[in-house]
Amino acid sequence: MSLPSAYDFKTLDEAVVFYTRMVAAVVKTRDRSMHDELIRFKKELHERIDREYDPAAL
């Protein structure tokens, strides 16, 4: 199974929600075969967060 890109989601919030749900599902089923895909998505997600993060918003 191949996960979408973190950039495929309309908003950053949608990408974070997707990632959180996928991690929960993988942990629940103990599906170790998804590890590499989750790590790839996590890296993309962090890249997107860095690009969209606005320090002035805090």
mmCIF file of the N, C-alpha and C atoms, coordinates in Angstrom:
data_MODEL
# 
_entry.id   MODEL 
# 
loop_
_atom_site.group_PDB 
_atom_site.id 
_atom_site.type_symbol 
_atom_site.label_atom_id 
_atom_site.label_alt_id 
_atom_site.label_comp_id 
_atom_site.label_asym_id 
_atom_site.label_entity_id 
_atom_site.label_seq_id 
_atom_site.pdbx_PDB_ins_code 
_atom_site.Cartn_x 
_atom_site.Cartn_y 
_atom_site.Cartn_z 
_atom_site.occupancy 
_atom_site.B_iso_or_equiv 
_atom_site.pdbx_formal_charge 
_atom_site.auth_seq_id 
_atom_site.auth_comp_id 
_atom_site.auth_asym_id 
_atom_site.auth_atom_id 
_atom_site.pdbx_PDB_model_num 
ATOM 1   N N  . MET A 1 1  ? 0.844  -1.180 0.000  1.00 0.00 ? 1  MET A N  1 
ATOM 2   C CA . MET A 1 1  ? 0.000  0.000  0.000  1.00 0.00 ? 1  MET A CA 1 
ATOM 3   C C  . MET A 1 1  ? 0.890  1.244  0.000  1.00 0.00 ? 1  MET A C  1 
ATOM 4   N N  . SER A 1 2  ? 0.570  2.162  -0.859 1.00 0.00 ? 2  SER A N  1 
ATOM 5   C CA . SER A 1 2  ? 1.343  3.380  -0.961 1.00 0.00 ? 2  SER A CA 1 
ATOM 6   C C  . SER A 1 2  ? 0.515  4.555  -0.453 1.00 0.00 ? 2  SER A C  1 
ATOM 7   N N  . LEU A 1 3  ? 1.086  5.320  0.443  1.00 0.00 ? 3  LEU A N  1 
ATOM 8   C CA . LEU A 1 3  ? 0.390  6.484  0.989  1.00 0.00 ? 3  LEU A CA 1 
ATOM 9   C C  . LEU A 1 3  ? 0.520  7.663  0.031  1.00 0.00 ? 3  LEU A C  1 
ATOM 10  N N  . PRO A 1 4  ? -0.449 8.575  0.079  1.00 0.00 ? 4  PRO A N  1 
ATOM 11  C CA . PRO A 1 4  ? -0.327 9.776  -0.751 1.00 0.00 ? 4  PRO A CA 1 
ATOM 12  C C  . PRO A 1 4  ? 0.802  10.654 -0.232 1.00 0.00 ? 4  PRO A C  1 
ATOM 13  N N  . SER A 1 5  ? 1.088  11.700 -0.949 1.00 0.00 ? 5  SER A N  1 
ATOM 14  C CA . SER A 1 5  ? 2.097  12.652 -0.506 1.00 0.00 ? 5  SER A CA 1 
ATOM 15  C C  . SER A 1 5  ? 1.472  13.602 0.517  1.00 0.00 ? 5  SER A C  1 
ATOM 16  N N  . ALA A 1 6  ? 2.278  14.132 1.400  1.00 0.00 ? 6  ALA A N  1 
ATOM 17  C CA . ALA A 1 6  ? 1.787  15.120 2.359  1.00 0.00 ? 6  ALA A CA 1 
ATOM 18  C C  . ALA A 1 6  ? 1.345  16.387 1.640  1.00 0.00 ? 6  ALA A C  1 
ATOM 19  N N  . TYR A 1 7  ? 1.837  16.582 0.421  1.00 0.00 ? 7  TYR A N  1 
ATOM 20  C CA . TYR A 1 7  ? 1.476  17.762 -0.367 1.00 0.00 ? 7  TYR A CA 1 
ATOM 21  C C  . TYR A 1 7  ? 0.165  17.561 -1.135 1.00 0.00 ? 7  TYR A C  1 
ATOM 22  N N  . ASP A 1 8  ? -0.369 16.339 -1.144 1.00 0.00 ? 8  ASP A N  1 
ATOM 23  C CA . ASP A 1 8  ? -1.621 16.060 -1.846 1.00 0.00 ? 8  ASP A CA 1 
ATOM 24  C C  . ASP A 1 8  ? -2.837 16.606 -1.106 1.00 0.00 ? 8  ASP A C  1 
ATOM 25  N N  . PHE A 1 9  ? -2.678 16.920 0.160  1.00 0.00 ? 9  PHE A N  1 
ATOM 26  C CA . PHE A 1 9  ? -3.796 17.392 0.955  1.00 0.00 ? 9  PHE A CA 1 
ATOM 27  C C  . PHE A 1 9  ? -3.975 18.894 0.789  1.00 0.00 ? 9  PHE A C  1 
ATOM 28  N N  . LYS A 1 10 ? -5.226 19.313 0.807  1.00 0.00 ? 10 LYS A N  1 
ATOM 29  C CA . LYS A 1 10 ? -5.550 20.725 0.589  1.00 0.00 ? 10 LYS A CA 1 
ATOM 30  C C  . LYS A 1 10 ? -4.953 21.606 1.690  1.00 0.00 ? 10 LYS A C  1 
ATOM 31  N N  . THR A 1 11 ? -5.055 21.151 2.938  1.00 0.00 ? 11 THR A N  1 
ATOM 32  C CA . THR A 1 11 ? -4.519 21.929 4.053  1.00 0.00 ? 11 THR A CA 1 
ATOM 33  C C  . THR A 1 11 ? -3.530 21.094 4.854  1.00 0.00 ? 11 THR A C  1 
ATOM 34  N N  . LEU A 1 12 ? -2.709 21.785 5.585  1.00 0.00 ? 12 LEU A N  1 
ATOM 35  C CA . LEU A 1 12 ? -1.756 21.117 6.470  1.00 0.00 ? 12 LEU A CA 1 
ATOM 36  C C  . LEU A 1 12 ? -2.494 20.321 7.542  1.00 0.00 ? 12 LEU A C  1 
ATOM 37  N N  . ASP A 1 13 ? -3.582 20.887 8.059  1.00 0.00 ? 13 ASP A N  1 
ATOM 38  C CA . ASP A 1 13 ? -4.373 20.180 9.076  1.00 0.00 ? 13 ASP A CA 1 
ATOM 39  C C  . ASP A 1 13 ? -4.872 18.827 8.576  1.00 0.00 ? 13 ASP A C  1 
ATOM 40  N N  . GLU A 1 14 ? -5.332 18.787 7.333  1.00 0.00 ? 14 GLU A N  1 
ATOM 41  C CA . GLU A 1 14 ? -5.811 17.518 6.763  1.00 0.00 ? 14 GLU A CA 1 
ATOM 42  C C  . GLU A 1 14 ? -4.681 16.497 6.689  1.00 0.00 ? 14 GLU A C  1 
ATOM 43  N N  . ALA A 1 15 ? -3.502 16.942 6.332  1.00 0.00 ? 15 ALA A N  1 
ATOM 44  C CA . ALA A 1 15 ? -2.353 16.037 6.244  1.00 0.00 ? 15 ALA A CA 1 
ATOM 45  C C  . ALA A 1 15 ? -1.977 15.499 7.622  1.00 0.00 ? 15 ALA A C  1 
ATOM 46  N N  . VAL A 1 16 ? -2.009 16.355 8.633  1.00 0.00 ? 16 VAL A N  1 
ATOM 47  C CA . VAL A 1 16 ? -1.677 15.926 9.996  1.00 0.00 ? 16 VAL A CA 1 
ATOM 48  C C  . VAL A 1 16 ? -2.710 14.926 10.506 1.00 0.00 ? 16 VAL A C  1 
ATOM 49  N N  . VAL A 1 17 ? -3.983 15.193 10.257 1.00 0.00 ? 17 VAL A N  1 
ATOM 50  C CA . VAL A 1 17 ? -5.040 14.270 10.682 1.00 0.00 ? 17 VAL A CA 1 
ATOM 51  C C  . VAL A 1 17 ? -4.866 12.917 10.001 1.00 0.00 ? 17 VAL A C  1 
ATOM 52  N N  . PHE A 1 18 ? -4.585 12.919 8.703  1.00 0.00 ? 18 PHE A N  1 
ATOM 53  C CA . PHE A 1 18 ? -4.371 11.667 7.975  1.00 0.00 ? 18 PHE A CA 1 
ATOM 54  C C  . PHE A 1 18 ? -3.212 10.887 8.571  1.00 0.00 ? 18 PHE A C  1 
ATOM 55  N N  . TYR A 1 19 ? -2.089 11.572 8.807  1.00 0.00 ? 19 TYR A N  1 
ATOM 56  C CA . TYR A 1 19 ? -0.905 10.914 9.362  1.00 0.00 ? 19 TYR A CA 1 
ATOM 57  C C  . TYR A 1 19 ? -1.209 10.312 10.735 1.00 0.00 ? 19 TYR A C  1 
ATOM 58  N N  . THR A 1 20 ? -1.880 11.078 11.571 1.00 0.00 ? 20 THR A N  1 
ATOM 59  C CA . THR A 1 20 ? -2.209 10.604 12.919 1.00 0.00 ? 20 THR A CA 1 
ATOM 60  C C  . THR A 1 20 ? -3.076 9.356  12.863 1.00 0.00 ? 20 THR A C  1 
ATOM 61  N N  . ARG A 1 21 ? -4.076 9.373  11.998 1.00 0.00 ? 21 ARG A N  1 
ATOM 62  C CA . ARG A 1 21 ? -4.961 8.205  11.868 1.00 0.00 ? 21 ARG A CA 1 
ATOM 63  C C  . ARG A 1 21 ? -4.224 6.995  11.304 1.00 0.00 ? 21 ARG A C  1 
ATOM 64  N N  . MET A 1 22 ? -3.332 7.229  10.345 1.00 0.00 ? 22 MET A N  1 
ATOM 65  C CA . MET A 1 22 ? -2.569 6.114  9.774  1.00 0.00 ? 22 MET A CA 1 
ATOM 66  C C  . MET A 1 22 ? -1.650 5.489  10.813 1.00 0.00 ? 22 MET A C  1 
ATOM 67  N N  . VAL A 1 23 ? -0.974 6.317  11.601 1.00 0.00 ? 23 VAL A N  1 
ATOM 68  C CA . VAL A 1 23 ? -0.096 5.788  12.645 1.00 0.00 ? 23 VAL A CA 1 
ATOM 69  C C  . VAL A 1 23 ? -0.909 4.959  13.627 1.00 0.00 ? 23 VAL A C  1 
ATOM 70  N N  . ALA A 1 24 ? -2.057 5.460  14.039 1.00 0.00 ? 24 ALA A N  1 
ATOM 71  C CA . ALA A 1 24 ? -2.908 4.719  14.977 1.00 0.00 ? 24 ALA A CA 1 
ATOM 72  C C  . ALA A 1 24 ? -3.345 3.380  14.394 1.00 0.00 ? 24 ALA A C  1 
ATOM 73  N N  . ALA A 1 25 ? -3.727 3.375  13.121 1.00 0.00 ? 25 ALA A N  1 
ATOM 74  C CA . ALA A 1 25 ? -4.167 2.136  12.477 1.00 0.00 ? 25 ALA A CA 1 
ATOM 75  C C  . ALA A 1 25 ? -3.026 1.133  12.346 1.00 0.00 ? 25 ALA A C  1 
ATOM 76  N N  . VAL A 1 26 ? -1.851 1.615  11.984 1.00 0.00 ? 26 VAL A N  1 
ATOM 77  C CA . VAL A 1 26 ? -0.691 0.734  11.816 1.00 0.00 ? 26 VAL A CA 1 
ATOM 78  C C  . VAL A 1 26 ? -0.255 0.152  13.156 1.00 0.00 ? 26 VAL A C  1 
ATOM 79  N N  . VAL A 1 27 ? -0.267 0.977  14.185 1.00 0.00 ? 27 VAL A N  1 
ATOM 80  C CA . VAL A 1 27 ? 0.115  0.493  15.519 1.00 0.00 ? 27 VAL A CA 1 
ATOM 81  C C  . VAL A 1 27 ? -0.899 -0.541 16.001 1.00 0.00 ? 27 VAL A C  1 
ATOM 82  N N  . LYS A 1 28 ? -2.170 -0.269 15.764 1.00 0.00 ? 28 LYS A N  1 
ATOM 83  C CA . LYS A 1 28 ? -3.231 -1.177 16.207 1.00 0.00 ? 28 LYS A CA 1 
ATOM 84  C C  . LYS A 1 28 ? -3.104 -2.547 15.542 1.00 0.00 ? 28 LYS A C  1 
ATOM 85  N N  . THR A 1 29 ? -2.789 -2.557 14.253 1.00 0.00 ? 29 THR A N  1 
ATOM 86  C CA . THR A 1 29 ? -2.692 -3.823 13.522 1.00 0.00 ? 29 THR A CA 1 
ATOM 87  C C  . THR A 1 29 ? -1.272 -4.392 13.523 1.00 0.00 ? 29 THR A C  1 
ATOM 88  N N  . ARG A 1 30 ? -0.333 -3.606 14.034 1.00 0.00 ? 30 ARG A N  1 
ATOM 89  C CA . ARG A 1 30 ? 1.078  -4.016 14.070 1.00 0.00 ? 30 ARG A CA 1 
ATOM 90  C C  . ARG A 1 30 ? 1.604  -4.370 12.685 1.00 0.00 ? 30 ARG A C  1 
ATOM 91  N N  . ASP A 1 31 ? 1.214  -3.555 11.715 1.00 0.00 ? 31 ASP A N  1 
ATOM 92  C CA . ASP A 1 31 ? 1.590  -3.769 10.317 1.00 0.00 ? 31 ASP A CA 1 
ATOM 93  C C  . ASP A 1 31 ? 2.962  -3.150 10.054 1.00 0.00 ? 31 ASP A C  1 
ATOM 94  N N  . ARG A 1 32 ? 4.007  -3.914 10.265 1.00 0.00 ? 32 ARG A N  1 
ATOM 95  C CA . ARG A 1 32 ? 5.373  -3.409 10.109 1.00 0.00 ? 32 ARG A CA 1 
ATOM 96  C C  . ARG A 1 32 ? 5.724  -3.099 8.650  1.00 0.00 ? 32 ARG A C  1 
ATOM 97  N N  . SER A 1 33 ? 4.957  -3.643 7.727  1.00 0.00 ? 33 SER A N  1 
ATOM 98  C CA . SER A 1 33 ? 5.244  -3.399 6.315  1.00 0.00 ? 33 SER A CA 1 
ATOM 99  C C  . SER A 1 33 ? 4.993  -1.941 5.925  1.00 0.00 ? 33 SER A C  1 
ATOM 100 N N  . MET A 1 34 ? 4.270  -1.202 6.728  1.00 0.00 ? 34 MET A N  1 
ATOM 101 C CA . MET A 1 34 ? 3.955  0.204  6.436  1.00 0.00 ? 34 MET A CA 1 
ATOM 102 C C  . MET A 1 34 ? 5.018  1.166  6.964  1.00 0.00 ? 34 MET A C  1 
ATOM 103 N N  . HIS A 1 35 ? 6.005  0.661  7.657  1.00 0.00 ? 35 HIS A N  1 
ATOM 104 C CA . HIS A 1 35 ? 7.001  1.520  8.308  1.00 0.00 ? 35 HIS A CA 1 
ATOM 105 C C  . HIS A 1 35 ? 7.666  2.501  7.339  1.00 0.00 ? 35 HIS A C  1 
ATOM 106 N N  . ASP A 1 36 ? 8.173  2.015  6.229  1.00 0.00 ? 36 ASP A N  1 
ATOM 107 C CA . ASP A 1 36 ? 8.886  2.876  5.280  1.00 0.00 ? 36 ASP A CA 1 
ATOM 108 C C  . ASP A 1 36 ? 7.976  3.961  4.696  1.00 0.00 ? 36 ASP A C  1 
ATOM 109 N N  . GLU A 1 37 ? 6.729  3.587  4.392  1.00 0.00 ? 37 GLU A N  1 
ATOM 110 C CA . GLU A 1 37 ? 5.779  4.564  3.857  1.00 0.00 ? 37 GLU A CA 1 
ATOM 111 C C  . GLU A 1 37 ? 5.442  5.638  4.904  1.00 0.00 ? 37 GLU A C  1 
ATOM 112 N N  . LEU A 1 38 ? 5.273  5.224  6.143  1.00 0.00 ? 38 LEU A N  1 
ATOM 113 C CA . LEU A 1 38 ? 4.978  6.193  7.208  1.00 0.00 ? 38 LEU A CA 1 
ATOM 114 C C  . LEU A 1 38 ? 6.150  7.152  7.420  1.00 0.00 ? 38 LEU A C  1 
ATOM 115 N N  . ILE A 1 39 ? 7.352  6.635  7.364  1.00 0.00 ? 39 ILE A N  1 
ATOM 116 C CA . ILE A 1 39 ? 8.537  7.482  7.534  1.00 0.00 ? 39 ILE A CA 1 
ATOM 117 C C  . ILE A 1 39 ? 8.648  8.469  6.373  1.00 0.00 ? 39 ILE A C  1 
ATOM 118 N N  . ARG A 1 40 ? 8.383  8.016  5.149  1.00 0.00 ? 40 ARG A N  1 
ATOM 119 C CA . ARG A 1 40 ? 8.409  8.914  3.993  1.00 0.00 ? 40 ARG A CA 1 
ATOM 120 C C  . ARG A 1 40 ? 7.372  10.027 4.154  1.00 0.00 ? 40 ARG A C  1 
ATOM 121 N N  . PHE A 1 41 ? 6.162  9.648  4.555  1.00 0.00 ? 41 PHE A N  1 
ATOM 122 C CA . PHE A 1 41 ? 5.097  10.639 4.737  1.00 0.00 ? 41 PHE A CA 1 
ATOM 123 C C  . PHE A 1 41 ? 5.464  11.616 5.852  1.00 0.00 ? 41 PHE A C  1 
ATOM 124 N N  . LYS A 1 42 ? 6.024  11.093 6.929  1.00 0.00 ? 42 LYS A N  1 
ATOM 125 C CA . LYS A 1 42 ? 6.415  11.951 8.052  1.00 0.00 ? 42 LYS A CA 1 
ATOM 126 C C  . LYS A 1 42 ? 7.457  12.983 7.619  1.00 0.00 ? 42 LYS A C  1 
ATOM 127 N N  . LYS A 1 43 ? 8.443  12.567 6.830  1.00 0.00 ? 43 LYS A N  1 
ATOM 128 C CA . LYS A 1 43 ? 9.464  13.507 6.343  1.00 0.00 ? 43 LYS A CA 1 
ATOM 129 C C  . LYS A 1 43 ? 8.830  14.590 5.478  1.00 0.00 ? 43 LYS A C  1 
ATOM 130 N N  . GLU A 1 44 ? 7.928  14.185 4.577  1.00 0.00 ? 44 GLU A N  1 
ATOM 131 C CA . GLU A 1 44 ? 7.239  15.161 3.733  1.00 0.00 ? 44 GLU A CA 1 
ATOM 132 C C  . GLU A 1 44 ? 6.391  16.107 4.576  1.00 0.00 ? 44 GLU A C  1 
ATOM 133 N N  . LEU A 1 45 ? 5.751  15.559 5.588  1.00 0.00 ? 45 LEU A N  1 
ATOM 134 C CA . LEU A 1 45 ? 4.912  16.374 6.457  1.00 0.00 ? 45 LEU A CA 1 
ATOM 135 C C  . LEU A 1 45 ? 5.746  17.422 7.182  1.00 0.00 ? 45 LEU A C  1 
ATOM 136 N N  . HIS A 1 46 ? 6.898  17.035 7.682  1.00 0.00 ? 46 HIS A N  1 
ATOM 137 C CA . HIS A 1 46 ? 7.777  17.988 8.362  1.00 0.00 ? 46 HIS A CA 1 
ATOM 138 C C  . HIS A 1 46 ? 8.304  19.046 7.393  1.00 0.00 ? 46 HIS A C  1 
ATOM 139 N N  . GLU A 1 47 ? 8.589  18.656 6.163  1.00 0.00 ? 47 GLU A N  1 
ATOM 140 C CA . GLU A 1 47 ? 9.001  19.635 5.149  1.00 0.00 ? 47 GLU A CA 1 
ATOM 141 C C  . GLU A 1 47 ? 7.887  20.642 4.901  1.00 0.00 ? 47 GLU A C  1 
ATOM 142 N N  . ARG A 1 48 ? 6.664  20.140 4.792  1.00 0.00 ? 48 ARG A N  1 
ATOM 143 C CA . ARG A 1 48 ? 5.522  21.024 4.548  1.00 0.00 ? 48 ARG A CA 1 
ATOM 144 C C  . ARG A 1 48 ? 5.285  21.945 5.738  1.00 0.00 ? 48 ARG A C  1 
ATOM 145 N N  . ILE A 1 49 ? 5.400  21.416 6.946  1.00 0.00 ? 49 ILE A N  1 
ATOM 146 C CA . ILE A 1 49 ? 5.241  22.247 8.148  1.00 0.00 ? 49 ILE A CA 1 
ATOM 147 C C  . ILE A 1 49 ? 6.275  23.362 8.143  1.00 0.00 ? 49 ILE A C  1 
ATOM 148 N N  . ASP A 1 50 ? 7.519  23.026 7.834  1.00 0.00 ? 50 ASP A N  1 
ATOM 149 C CA . ASP A 1 50 ? 8.582  24.039 7.790  1.00 0.00 ? 50 ASP A CA 1 
ATOM 150 C C  . ASP A 1 50 ? 8.290  25.121 6.751  1.00 0.00 ? 50 ASP A C  1 
ATOM 151 N N  . ARG A 1 51 ? 7.720  24.733 5.619  1.00 0.00 ? 51 ARG A N  1 
ATOM 152 C CA . ARG A 1 51 ? 7.419  25.708 4.563  1.00 0.00 ? 51 ARG A CA 1 
ATOM 153 C C  . ARG A 1 51 ? 6.233  26.603 4.929  1.00 0.00 ? 51 ARG A C  1 
ATOM 154 N N  . GLU A 1 52 ? 5.257  26.029 5.641  1.00 0.00 ? 52 GLU A N  1 
ATOM 155 C CA . GLU A 1 52 ? 4.035  26.782 5.927  1.00 0.00 ? 52 GLU A CA 1 
ATOM 156 C C  . GLU A 1 52 ? 4.042  27.436 7.299  1.00 0.00 ? 52 GLU A C  1 
ATOM 157 N N  . TYR A 1 53 ? 4.998  27.122 8.117  1.00 0.00 ? 53 TYR A N  1 
ATOM 158 C CA . TYR A 1 53 ? 5.058  27.634 9.486  1.00 0.00 ? 53 TYR A CA 1 
ATOM 159 C C  . TYR A 1 53 ? 5.327  29.142 9.479  1.00 0.00 ? 53 TYR A C  1 
ATOM 160 N N  . ASP A 1 54 ? 4.535  29.852 10.236 1.00 0.00 ? 54 ASP A N  1 
ATOM 161 C CA . ASP A 1 54 ? 4.688  31.293 10.361 1.00 0.00 ? 54 ASP A CA 1 
ATOM 162 C C  . ASP A 1 54 ? 4.939  31.630 11.828 1.00 0.00 ? 54 ASP A C  1 
ATOM 163 N N  . PRO A 1 55 ? 6.179  31.961 12.189 1.00 0.00 ? 55 PRO A N  1 
ATOM 164 C CA . PRO A 1 55 ? 6.497  32.259 13.592 1.00 0.00 ? 55 PRO A CA 1 
ATOM 165 C C  . PRO A 1 55 ? 5.677  33.428 14.146 1.00 0.00 ? 55 PRO A C  1 
ATOM 166 N N  . ALA A 1 56 ? 5.214  34.314 13.297 1.00 0.00 ? 56 ALA A N  1 
ATOM 167 C CA . ALA A 1 56 ? 4.431  35.457 13.754 1.00 0.00 ? 56 ALA A CA 1 
ATOM 168 C C  . ALA A 1 56 ? 3.021  35.045 14.206 1.00 0.00 ? 56 ALA A C  1 
ATOM 169 N N  . ALA A 1 57 ? 2.606  33.841 13.833 1.00 0.00 ? 57 ALA A N  1 
ATOM 170 C CA . ALA A 1 57 ? 1.265  33.379 14.188 1.00 0.00 ? 57 ALA A CA 1 
ATOM 171 C C  . ALA A 1 57 ? 1.158  32.978 15.657 1.00 0.00 ? 57 ALA A C  1 
ATOM 172 N N  . LEU A 1 58 ? 2.280  32.787 16.316 1.00 0.00 ? 58 LEU A N  1 
ATOM 173 C CA . LEU A 1 58 ? 2.254  32.378 17.729 1.00 0.00 ? 58 LEU A CA 1 
ATOM 174 C C  . LEU A 1 58 ? 2.054  33.544 18.654 1.00 0.00 ? 58 LEU A C  1 
# 
